[in-house]
């Protein structure tokens, strides 16, 4: 394990191999990233048998240390400073629903958003993507599929059902979203939060909830620990890690020194989960009351279109009637007589000039 840690702190071919893997899979778990790096380092550089990697004994602390060392070396040069331009940025994030840590490869600036998939998304898919993210952020980090089916029935994110399935399969496969076990709710993922962090902070500045410990965005308030006195919020993973480090089953709030026990937090999460699913179902039934962009009723839209078509038919009929009147005998002669005076005026002027001469 010491050789892995020392090799992770110096940029080399194993880091390049890791970057190539991230180009194919921009978001992977920290455990998988460590395994990919360790396999390449031991087999290619150290010339060991591939089974040696499986015999390496690592504790959770050493695994986290290896992850941090790899991310620091990938973002900088030898962990000191960036000597050359690198069009990427690696970010460690934790799934709020599970304690799984992920590493995401995103653009070189903090304002980059879905750079890797911008060219693949159509205009309607991009509009739908941001509409879903907005709905997730103003709710509990998940959206019912029934609400999404209503969203795709109107512009600008109108998508046919067959293309919608392909779009969701791609977004889930590339870890922008995730599906629950019953395939009824679409859930936000760490990759979306990482790549859209600047956009989320700018658009939802007044509505965002931040973790008191890590100061990162809370997208899923269901999986949080809340202080009953000052209502400070903590990621459940951050709260649990703090209790493990302190070797105790409770934590004191940093704002009001209130004692928060792990048993109370688990009860809060269960109650929030039930309330969150109830809110999600009511939101799917009444999207007009909750969504910022109201969903258009298809029946009302059809009635409006039929009224417009009837009005157009009436105007066309009046035009036809006017044209038929013009074809009646005598009308064209009268119009010619009305158009004749300018010609007679020109003739009179010409005749007067000739008389003067």
QUIUR-V952021 format. One line per field, one symbol per residue. psi: psi as a letter, one per 40 degrees, with the letter a starting at -180 (. if undefined). A space follows every 10 residues. Layout:
# QUIUR-V952021
psi: ???
This chain:
# QUIUR-V952021
psi: ddddddddeh hadddddddd ddddgehiid dddddddddd dddddefiid eddeehhhid dddddddddd dddddahfec ihdihhfihh hhihhddieh hihhhaieie eihfddeddd hidddddddd dddddddebf eihidddddd deeiiefhhi dddddddddd dddefdiiii defdhhiiid dddddfdddd dddfdeeihi hddefihheg edgihhhdde fiihhddddd dddddefiei ihhedefihh iddddddddd dddddddddd dddddgdddd idhihhhddd dddddddddd dddddddddd ddddddeihd dddddddded dddddddddd dddddd.
